[in-house]
């Protein structure tokens, strides 16, 4: 029988490289894995039980809140707030920081996450994902405050995503390569799929929502025309799925600024920064068009950013074109 490496064992073995570690990060990652399994179970049942559709309200970003958004948010909160590994949470779905309730231990990390990204796609059975970023708590005192969440992406201790697709996969980095695991639903375990993923040097795909063409500036139009001549186009409109495809097959994903949204659409802290750390660890890069996404100092938890992410050469060409503007 060939060796079977599950995610728990893999993380525990990674921890051995840090003899001084108490296992708090390991345990926090295990909490996230537990949350991912529960959300995956529910996403797979969508269509069979009354969990599809919107709750009839909009969130702080004016997006329709889906029933599964609420469910995924609750799962993260219920698990993460009570295990003592974090001192606070922040999420796409909540305006403010979510504190650890009184009576529970507060850990040395903070977690910021998007519980269900791409949720407007759920109703038509398109892949969605959860994205997370872990930082050290830097403020004084036991409870996290906003300064803990407003750190540059390069300070991330770990980042990852779960893609709920034809199978559920967990992809993460602790700054030592990017590794992917596939959930075997028959045993409830994530099994190692690929260790040290690297993005192919030569891109195959570019992905962008061309519905915004009329709102782009000339530089953006030029960039997209350049890619059209070279690569095949693939766009899902579910960031984790677009990112995952490009990571494995080589490509670049663009979410450019528009005249209606010059600040960009995607959220820096729980979309841009974690995926930027992953792509950098996989040999690619991520930019807002001017600078490395990991160097942006956030001023707001829900700050938006343009995002260009994927193969290094493509991102470089994008930055050069904007610089000539
Ligand atoms: P939803 O979670 O509201 O579906 O938004 C998804 C998302 O943040 C990201 O996953 C997509 O890449 C992006 O929006 C697509 O946005 P447009 O539909 O405006 O291109």
Boltz pocket constraint, residues with backbone or C-beta under 6 A from the ligand:
constraints:
  - pocket:
      binder: B
      contacts: [[A, 63], [A, 64], [A, 116], [A, 117], [A, 118], [A, 119], [A, 120], [A, 121], [A, 209], [A, 237], [A, 238], [A, 239], [A, 240], [A, 265], [A, 266]]
      max_distance: 6.0
